Amino acid sequence: MALLPIEAKEFIETANRLDIEVELLNKEDSQKYIEKVLDSFKPFRVTGHLGIGDNSISIPLDENEFSYSENLDQESGYVFFEQYNSEGKTTVIKIGDVRKLGEIIADSFGMEYFLSNEKMDYLIAVNWYVVEISGNAKEKFNLKK
């Protein structure tokens, strides 16, 4: 794998080991996707402890880290990481069934990441403390801000 964030390498290797379908998008498509999602949701923190802030709800990481994705619709998910360098800004991993995300995370080292879908109608940020959920995914968790 070319220049990828260490989190992306770990994610792909773990998914392959678990036989979970993932695809690394090309750099141009990745950059466009990330820019569009970040422009739509305007998270307040894209490096360090990732966070969405406004119009999001939070659920505790400890009880939900490996299971929250099971609440999402059966569709592809798009994962990207901190935006501190060019590798992070041009790396998106597509997971065939977003509900399997927890299996990958449970079998890999801890990482912070953003998650959205093809329609880009939600954004989820996972950091060391909480899972922040915005957009249409909020309704999946029966929580209101």
C-alpha positions in Angstrom: 0.0 0.0 0.0 1.3 3.4 -1.0 1.5 6.3 1.4 -1.5 5.8 3.7 -2.2 6.9 7.2 -1.3 4.1 9.7 -4.9 3.8 10.7 -5.9 3.1 7.1 -3.3 0.4 6.7 -4.5 -1.2 9.9 -8.2 -0.9 8.9 -7.6 -2.5 5.5 -5.4 -5.3 6.8 -7.9 -6.1 9.6 -10.8 -6.1 7.1 -8.9 -8.4 4.8 -8.1 -10.8 7.7 -11.8 -10.9 8.7 -12.9 -11.3 5.1 -14.9 -8.1 5.2 -15.3 -6.3 1.9 -13.4 -3.0 1.8 -12.1 -0.8 -1.0 -9.6 2.0 -1.0 -10.9 4.9 -3.1 -8.4 6.6 -5.4 -6.9 9.9 -4.1 -8.9 12.2 -6.2 -12.3 10.6 -5.3 -11.2 10.5 -1.7 -10.3 14.1 -1.5 -13.5 15.2 -3.2 -15.6 13.0 -0.8 -13.9 14.3 2.3 -14.2 17.9 1.2 -17.9 17.5 0.5 -18.7 15.8 3.8 -16.6 18.3 5.8 -18.2 21.2 4.0 -21.7 19.8 4.6 -21.3 19.0 8.4 -18.5 21.4 9.4 -17.1 19.4 12.2 -15.2 21.6 14.7 -12.3 19.3 15.1 -10.7 17.3 12.2 -7.4 16.5 14.0 -6.7 15.4 17.5 -9.9 14.3 19.3 -12.2 14.4 16.3 -15.5 16.1 17.0 -18.6 17.3 15.2 -20.1 19.7 17.7 -23.2 21.5 16.6 -26.3 19.5 15.7 -24.8 16.2 16.9 -25.6 13.8 19.7 -23.1 11.8 21.7 -23.1 8.3 23.0 -20.4 6.8 25.3 -17.6 5.1 23.5 -17.0 2.3 26.1 -20.4 0.7 25.7 -20.9 1.5 22.0 -17.5 1.4 20.2 -17.9 -2.0 18.6 -21.7 -2.1 18.3 -23.1 1.3 17.3 -22.7 0.6 13.5 -25.1 -2.3 13.8 -27.9 0.4 14.2 -27.1 1.9 10.8 -28.8 0.8 7.5 -27.3 -2.0 5.5 -25.3 0.1 3.0 -21.8 1.0 2.2 -19.9 3.2 4.6 -17.0 5.5 4.0 -14.3 5.9 6.6 -11.7 8.6 6.8 -9.2 9.7 9.3 -7.5 12.8 10.8 -7.0 15.6 8.3 -3.5 16.8 9.5 -1.6 15.8 6.3 -2.0 15.0 2.6 -2.3 11.3 3.2 -5.3 11.8 5.6 -6.9 14.3 3.2 -6.8 11.8 0.3 -7.6 8.5 2.0 -11.2 7.1 2.1 -12.0 3.4 2.7 -15.3 2.1 1.5 -16.8 -0.8 3.6 -19.3 -2.9 1.8 -21.7 -3.2 4.8 -21.3 -0.4 7.3 -22.9 -2.6 10.0 -19.7 -4.7 10.0 -17.5 -1.8 11.0 -17.5 -2.7 14.7 -16.0 -6.1 13.8 -13.0 -4.4 12.1 -12.5 -1.9 14.9 -12.8 -4.6 17.6 -10.0 -6.5 15.9 -7.6 -3.6 15.3 -5.7 -1.1 17.4 -7.7 1.9 18.6 -8.2 4.7 16.2 -10.2 7.9 15.7 -12.1 8.2 12.5 -15.1 9.8 10.6 -17.8 7.7 9.0 -20.4 8.7 6.4 -22.4 7.0 3.6 -22.7 7.4 -0.1 -25.5 9.9 0.2 -23.5 11.9 2.7 -26.6 12.4 4.8 -24.9 11.7 8.1 -21.5 12.1 9.7 -20.2 10.1 12.7 -17.0 11.0 14.5 -15.4 8.5 16.8 -12.7 9.7 19.2 -11.2 8.3 22.4 -14.2 9.3 24.5 -17.5 9.4 22.5 -19.2 8.6 19.3 -20.7 11.8 17.9 -23.6 11.3 15.4 -25.1 14.0 13.1 -27.5 14.1 10.2 -30.0 11.4 9.4 -28.1 8.7 11.5 -29.3 10.4 14.7 -32.8 8.9 14.3 -31.2 5.4 14.4 -30.2 6.0 18.0 -33.5 7.3 19.4 -31.7 10.3 20.8 -32.4 14.0 20.2 -30.1 16.9 20.9 
